[in-house]
Amino acid sequence: MKDKLHGAFFKKRWLLSLLLFILLLGWAGVPLIRALTLVANTSNRSTPRINSSIPVQEVHFTATDGVHLGGWLVMASSQSPTLILVHGFKGSRVDMLPWAQLLYRAHYNVLLYDSRGCGESEGWDITLGAHEPDDIRGAVRYLEQRTDLRNKHFGALGISLGAGAVLLAAAREPALQAVVADSAWADESGQLDRMDHFSSIPLLPYEPLVVNDLIDADLAATRPLDVISQVAPRAVMLIHSADDTNTTTPLSGERRLYQAAQAPKEQWIAPSGGHAGALHAHPADYKEHVLAFFAQYLNKT
């Protein structure tokens, strides 16, 4: 009897130790799982379908680092400037159709495409703004080479992740004469701050290292705030909703971006709309601000 009790005790102890080991292993693996989940994109990977009355033509081009991208070009006139539209986190070109319609009706040509790791474009991962500017610069190179675009004035409009990418690209790309950043992030502090805990549980601090390895860049150094001043003397416009509750794009970040930007610069704080929702919440005001900005700073002749 004593031997049976002794055996049962050690069996329960062994099971408890195993359970604790599994829990510890799971806790230690949370940063790895979150890092992979953050950058991997398994959604919206089919070829986007057009559901719009605007005339689109399928196009393909490469980013400046060689990644193959797919998109749509909407031609208003060979004499019109062309605007590049950049979607948000794990989105696709379809997300930018409302902006494309607005701009096409104002007689702009529009290029909207799937960022790397999205839609039908190459790559399995999102690089969180580190390499998406290479997509935008590749779009500029592609447009420059098109002989049917006689007007070589280019601008860009991005939302959310795409807004920060537009600012990063414009700082390095002089061909972008005017850019609009809608709901931009100033830096990656919002992402980095939540990597050291899960809810209120502290985690091993290796998630940033995994993310950096996956995106082949230093996430902490990906900061539109540091380069927005370099867009000048070309024009920049910041759009943000006063009620944006996204932790990566607080209104305070927009304030810092606007303060760091050099003239010519403009901003419009929509009274509502949430994250990247100002166009849908205030379509008439959005149209007025954006079209006036591009009319002033993007030469149509």
ABEGO torsion letter per residue (X at the ends): XAAAAAAAAAAAAAAAAAAAAAAAAAAAAAAAAAAAAAABBABGABBBBBBBABBBBBBBBBBAAGBBBBBBBBBABAABBBBBBBBBBGBBAAAAAAAAAAAAAAGBBBBBBBBBGBEABBEABBAGGAAAAAAAAAAAAAAAABAABABABBBBBBBEAAAAAAAAAAAABAABABBBBBGBBABAAAAAAAAABBEABBBBAAAAAAAAAAAGBBAAABBAAAAAAAAOABBBBBBBBAABABAABBAAAAAAAAAABBOBBBBBBBABGEBGAAAAABAAAAAAAAAAAAAAABBAX
